[in-house]
Amino acid sequence: MVSNGSDGAGAPVIGLTSYLERAKFLAWDTEAALLHQVYLDCVVAAGGIPVLLPPVSDAYDRLVSTVDGLVLTGGADVDPARYGQAPHEKTYTRPGRDAFEFGLLAAARRAHVPVLGVCRGLQVISVALGGTLAQHLPETLGDTAHQPAPAVFGPGTVSLTEGSRTAAILGPETKTLCYHHQAIDRLGDGLIATGHSADGTIEAAESPGEDFLLGVQWHPEQDTGDVRLFKALVEAAAVAAAEEEENE
């Protein structure tokens, strides 16, 4: 559903999943649907029109039909029950958001809508396809490099696999900003790992083939001067929308 408005005519509409959290703003201290503005800035800079998708509906196919591309954003941990484990004491979940994003992802795949996963988003993609997660990296790696402190992003470098879609977008290596205490353990079916940090953590994965299904473990939205991943999603969304119009 490419926009036909006078501003941004033809620009793909990109849906971004959002949080339901208690927040303070102006005179209010209330439950809110929200998302970091940098995600929106990156989509706009990449040539897309951002639309927030709060986890309040199960009309997944209808929602997907209103957008040309989808970003599964960062956030709370995926419920370990979805991959057959008990929760670690450091695991914190939002089951309602899980249900929404797993349903939305399934609908997007049925409709061949391009999907970019960011941090939690990569984990949602992998778990939805049968993968598992390491629930607390400081225990398995022995350090906190991937999440140094509350609200502090850890700088890193990720090596990308030659011939992958991820490497075609970012090159053989990319600088990253990470904020995660969990990571992929067993990768979901049909996915290939396309990026690793120096400690071996899977930092990027994708589904080979024509459909754009790609996730990264770091937070590319935190560098609004580098929107290559978002631009790749917007471009894939434009192509997919054009193909859908031709087939109608």
Salt bridges, closest charged atoms under 4 A:
GLU21 OE2 - ARG94 NE 2.93
ASP29 OD1 - ARG22 NE 3.05
GLU31 OE2 - ARG22 NH1 3.25
ASP61 OD1 - ARG110 NH2 2.97
ASP77 OD2 - HIS181 NE2 2.89
ASP98 OD1 - ARG120 NH2 2.81
GLU101 OE2 - ARG97 NE 2.59
GLU101 OE1 - ARG120 NE 3.04
GLU139 OE2 - HIS88 NE2 2.93
ASP199 OD2 - HIS146 NE2 2.80
GLU203 OE2 - HIS146 ND1 3.37
GLU203 OE2 - HIS180 NE2 3.79
ASP211 OD2 - HIS112 ND1 2.76
GLU221 OE2 - HIS219 ND1 2.69
ASP226 OD1 - ARG228 NE 2.87
GLU235 OE2 - LYS231 NZ 3.66
